Amino acid sequence: MRNVNEENSPYILFCAGEDSGDVIGAEMVDYVVQHGFKAIGTGGPLMQEKGLLPLWDYNELPVSGVGDVVPKVFSLKKVFEVVSDAAESNKCLAIIAIDYPGFNMKLARLAKKWGKPMLYVAPPQVWAWKSKRANIFKQADKIRLAVFFDIEAKAYKQLNCETLRLKHPVMNWNPRFVERKSDMLLLPGSRRASALRNLPAFIAVAEKYRNTWAERNVGPLPDVIVIASRECLEVPLIVSLEKLFEGRLPTWLKVVVAPKHIGMRLDFYSQYSAALTSFGTSTLEMACVGVPFAACVVPDLLTFVMGRIMVKSEYLSLPNAILGCGVAPEYIVQNKLNARMVQSIVDSIFQQSIESASEVAYRLRRALCTGKSSEELVSEFLAEFVQSQAH
């Protein structure tokens, strides 16, 4: 990894710590580099392909839930020290932060204190919980907030914070007709700990789905494809599955690494007829390609308790929150997934038709088409704060 103290030329600091942020940040890094700026910071393979010079191993960053963060608190603290040092340096012209509130809210406080220009893309979901977080952005003249969804813009406006609308990366995908397979996708999550915790419950649902399919349909049973969001998750998922099946995977089950590029990934998802996914950006992607699905998560105990106390939103999955209604079934497993919930999840998927899922996809795409492109957003930010001091 790079040593920020060895940087001899000005740079834009990026901070993204999750796969969804890596997708969003890739175009922004590309624009920054193409216009003569150095880009350093934290980001995944897509951002690094576009020219981001990494300060830390990206695979150590994605975590989810209080219980998963605690074991990594010291290593994450070290990462933040490196990132904050890079932000404080006189060589840092500006910060572009993407989602990842555990890091980026701390960076926002520092940026406000130092008067450092900052563009925060996908800031915290104050419409769902911890609305007081918006106070950081008040009277912060050099911090700009960019949001994807109307619910975010309205929530921040009610809290006296202005935002810019940004087109979501899924809007760059062009739907096309494909012959759908009867097979089922399982997307247990992009963070290792939560993905492995979700996996046994997801497999139980998949087995019930296949049994129900056999009762209702003629022809071969659907296969089940477990999606590893990154290459480093492939082996852990396979090992966990082998333990579940006593050493040998059944022929109907396999693990596939998701395509890195969003267009290719959405093309891949759109071939399938059913899915079970964890909460997060994957719910939005699945809904936008018109695949009948349910969202499910098995949280650690601390996250579950805190969520019950603090989360105020009626809906947790993005399609439901954006459209303001329950277009996608949501399930939270408190302890162990029981047979009744397994049956409920399977029934909820079978009750959705391709036609109804396609209608939801159409409605979502209309809701997401408003806003600036990544290039327009970054161009305006650089013009406002950075170009005059960089040249």
Order of alpha helices (4+ residues) and beta strands (2+ residues): beta-alpha-beta-alpha-beta-alpha-alpha-beta-alpha-beta-beta-alpha-beta-beta-alpha-beta-alpha-beta-alpha-beta-alpha-beta-alpha-alpha-beta-alpha-alpha-alpha-alpha
